Amino acid sequence: MTFTEALAAYGREARTRLNGPGEPEAALITPVTHLVEQVGHSLGLTVVAHSQVAEQGGAVKPDFGIRVNGILIGHLEVKAPGTSLDPRTYSRSSHNYKQWQRLKELPNLLHTNGTEFRHWSYGEPQGDPVSVHASNLVRAPDPLTAPDRLELVFSDFLRWSPTIITTVSRLVETLAPLARLLREEVQDALTEERRAQRAGADPSSLPFLGIRADWRRLLFPQATDAEFSDGFAQTVVFALLLALDEGIDLVNLSLHDVAQRLEANHTLMGRTLNLLTEHVRNTAVARAIELISRVIGHTDWPRLNARTQNLHLHLYEDFLGTYDPDRRRKSGSYYTPVPVVDAMTRLTDLALKEYMNKPKGLRDANVSIVDPAMGTGTFPLSIIRHVGEEAALVHRGAGAKPEAMSSVVDRLYGIELQSGPFSVAELRITRALREAGVALPANGLNLFVADTLEDPTVAGEQNLPFTAQLIALQRQQANRMKRERNVQVCIGNPPYKDHAGGMGGWIENGTDSKTSAPPLHAFRFAGNGVHERHLSNLYTYFWRWATWKVFESTNEPDITDGGNGVICFITASGYLAGPGFKGMRKYLRRTCSNGWIINVTPEGMQSPNGVFGLFADECGVIG
């Protein structure tokens, strides 16, 4: 069948169905999908249109996923006859506007109201709209005809293939909308399954509610639907990027095979990818993941890596700023410049040597270090580099570097709440160690996807399936480190979020067994009243966690240096003089023997930040 014959058959079928009962938009769906499939046949392609699951109350999904020769290549959206296909005409409160926010994230979309056809990629028109030679399909002539350009529109749509990605900016521009699409598909799936659950559906037919329950049970007990959906999307996207970095074929391998191969060097991300995706086949989420795999699988990773310094660091920062800038702002996820991090590392090393009786500083085998808000791993990397370089300097040869770096890796810990930056941190640190000739620890790096502010006494569930056990182990190991490990250095850039009441976890609302009160109470001041609302900030919670961990958690007579340590944070400086922080200042004066404050705010700017180094003796008395 030629294109001309397929178009004529479409005109006749559309006329028949539009003359029958039912809604005009629904009447168009079958003729349009037949047209797409028949045009594909005329091009020598096997085309199958897969209907998307519509959400009650007005779906915002595209109507169909289009598969060509077994590969998902794009989406088809059918509107009612006469509906505008120009997004500029949609009012912000309309269904079409809301739906367009989803449609514009798609890399390959065919949009039609029956007479007009538009081809889009990421919300950008791919050529001019083309209309058939009829304004009304019911009264259209037989045979229906159209300009020759319409065949080209269909051909471009059906023969679409991802472009080769060679720059970070292009990769971010490609990834961010697809990650948002995946996040929204997961959110929709949860909504639909809850509706089905209320209607009495079999729980075994509700995979996303089951996965969400596993996510909460294994990693983040307090995760909301929105947080789970975001975590799902970021985990999948960055697990696939890790696979790409490992040279795993994303285009031709199944997702299960990708996850299995990823486990070889990135156990957590490989197993988590499998946990999140193994039960969601034949869903809109699975099709979104398939599309993401295909698109990023066309990245020229070696070329990208060769031409971009600090590729992995910039990739996540740029991604987060494009993917969800509001979420980045609300979560306080901002990353510290490497020169500032290196300066903080040197300051900490100097303090250990001059004030903590540790002549080797960070190279001391008895000094354990934690970054409680690790992000993409810039602080751990700085420490590893510093230790290696100093060892080479002291021993007058680069041959000393691997042993020193291996030593510090065994006592270096990092905790990160979000799987996206965690995967980047793991990748960056693993690569740096390999390049330095350092063997990875047999049990892996001490990096955890976990909540720093969670109650450290929580042990996690027992009797879990094998895969689930390995994922839950992250949370368990993080909490064991909090409880038991004698840490002398806490360094990092905690997140900033004001009005964060209820987000402080154990620090804010838990009970310290030594005081029978929430740890944050140590920063309160009698009679300070409403001013203490300013303590409800994420950076304050992290300050309190750091002081508890370094100065209190292992401050026992039988533990050497159990109450001694260094905290070096870059944070907002409001606590230095603000009336709400009287109790915090009193605590620091009472507990710490030495302290330095460095104002790193550019001259003339407001809201100064500082780099802090605070040091305590084992009695918690200045002296």
Buried (B, 14 or more C-beta within 10 A) or exposed (E): EEBBEBBBBBBBBBBEBBEEEEEBBEBBBBBBBBBBBBBBEBBEBEBBBBEBEEBEEEBBBBBBBBBBEEEBBBBBBBBEBEBEBEBEEBEEEEEBBBBBBBBBBBBBBBBBBBBBBBBBBBBEBBEEBBBBBBEEBEEBEEBBBBEEEBBBBBBBBBEBEBEEBBBBEBBBBBBBBBBBBBBBBBBBBBBBBBEBBEEEBEEEEBBBBBBBEBBBBBBBBEBEBEBBBBBBBBBBBBBBBBBBBBEBEBEEBEBEEBBBBBBEBBBBBBBBBBBBBBBBEEBBBBBBBBBBBBBBBBBBBEEBEEEBEBBBBBBBBBBBBBBBEEBBEEBBBBBBEBEBBBBBBBBBBBBBBEBBEBEBBBBBEEBBBBBBBBBBBBBBBBBBBBBBBBBBEEEEEBEBBBEBBBBBBEBBBBBBBBBBBBBBBBBBBBBBBEEBEBEBEEEBBBBBBBBBBBBBEBEBEEEBEEBBBBBBBBBBBBBBBBBEBBBBBBBBBBBBBBEBEEBBBBBBBBEBEEEEEBBBBBBBBEEBEEBBEBBBBBBBBBBBBBBBBBBBBBBEEEEEBBBBBBBBBBBBBBBBEBEBBBBBBBBBEEBBBBBEEBEBEEEEEEEEBBBBBBBBBBEBEBE
